[in-house]
Amino acid sequence: MGIKNDGGERLPLNSHKHGDPNFAQSASVLKRIVLVSATVLLLTLGVVATQITGALPLSPNEPFCDSTAQSSGYIKLPNKEDTHYFYWFFESRSDPEKDPLVLWLTGGAGGSSMLALLTENGPCTVADDGLTTVRNPYSWTNNASVIWLDQPTGTGFSYGTENDFDHDSIQAGTNMYYFLRGWLKAHPKFINHKFFVTGESYAGHYIPSVASKIVNTEPSNDEVKINLQGIAIGNALTSPLTQMKYEASLMQNNSYGKIVLNGTDLAEFKQNVTILLGLIEKCYANDKDACIQGTTQLVSNVIAPIVSVGKVNQYDLREDMREEGQVKVEHPKKGASNTTLLPDDVMKNIAKSQVSAFLNNVDVQARLGVPSNKRPIKWAEIAQPVMARLLPDFMKNYESFVADVLEKKIRVLIYAGDADLVANWVGNHAWTNELEWSGKKAFNAAQNVPFNVDGNEAGSLQAANNFAFLRVFNAGHMVPQDQPEVSLTMVNRFFADELVQP
């Protein structure tokens, strides 16, 4: 067993002699326990820290995933009872002394950022055997040092007490602020580097919250100052009311000429969207029950029919729904958070069995720094307890946090793959243009211009001052996975403040 480099050579998983685990048995025992509503969005979050514990630096002469300098382990959060957030960090392949520092957050809620690391924008991907990794030539670490973080409490390899679970994205933002302070204290050479927060989907809640917390908190003399320069969110869920207004039209009027629903199915779908919009309006008025019901309505009666009736992948309408790879779902009891039993169909397009096999291997967990008294931690793409506690937060509006960040002169990029039906590009384009801030007039007046990569038109860009929206062609919910070269070019230009090319 080992890690495969570009030449096909197998590299050792670790320097400890644990013996090879029985992967077939591990796979059969593994149960992915996922709250179905978590499938709405794979978004990511950030969290807190001040004390580093259990970190495991990886020897440069024993490459693991990539040959660049890296570390993985935990930051203990100072504002929590006993929470430890897991991260996996890789230095830039180019110039780690000067390149920017980037944080990546997967959504969910409760989605592990390790999934993105190993399937989207990390230095390596997991081979089909679940035992080896293959170098990713389009990793975001090509020109940046990147932290992938499991958060909030209970997500991925992160752990803590029952009292430490978060209940909204404002709490998550505060936690993220402390995490970053602690991480930078543990990695002081990156303190002055330009810093960016990136992520996708439900991170459209978390990232604006943490960015607003950073720009509105003045550190004391002995505290680390976070050098935030910008945020970038892919297929964001930020303004649910505006975004969901466009869901029905995309069932027939989409970028790919695909008829997802028609006739009575489409009529019923439109009615379900109307009900959803009414619940979101009540949620905006602080009706907690309506917030929860809205999340359930979205998943059960809006997203689910796209899969079960339309027979397409909700994350990419170009693809048919998957029959293989369906995960076993354990539904919460109705009394758990007033949820109804949610359908299994929406879970069919998330499972990554090879990633699960890799991350649930005890040798891999030991190499990553998971404490011996916690191994094996059952890693899952989405954590049910985290999702359950954040159900009331899904349908809330986080536009004001984006406006606050823009007013503080922080750069903001909202990008969206135009084949996604969960956080569709049309709705994202709409809320960015409707956003109330001092630069609204200039942004609305900005023309959409081609976004070219290697001479090919890869998207359409609207940008003014420090705000940009990019529609990415031929991509679904996970843009770095569908268009790796385009996404790498996009973030490199964004980090360099060169999105708009002459």
Protein Blocks (a to p, Z undefined) as FASTA:
>chain_A
ZZddfkopacdfblcdebpadfklmmmmpccdddfklmmpacddddddfbdghiacddfk
lcghiacdcdddddddfkbfbdccdddddddfklmmlmccdddddehehiafklmmmmmm
mmbdcdfkopaccddfkbfklmpccddddddehiajbccdfklpcfbfklmmmmmmmmmm
mmmmmmmmlmmpccddddehjlmmmmmmmmmmmmmpccdfkbccdddfbdcdehiafblm
lmmmmmmmmmmmcckopafbgcjllmmmmmmmmmmmmmmmmmmnopaklmmmmmmmmmmm
mmmmmmmmnopafklmkbccdfehpacdddddfklnopacddfklmmmmbcfklmmmmmp
mklmmmnopafklpccdddfbafklmmmmmmmmmpcfklmmmmmmmnopacdddddfkbc
klgfklmmmmmmmpgcfklmmmmmpccddddeehiafbdcddehjbccdddehiafblml
mmmmlmmmmmmmmmnopmbaZZ
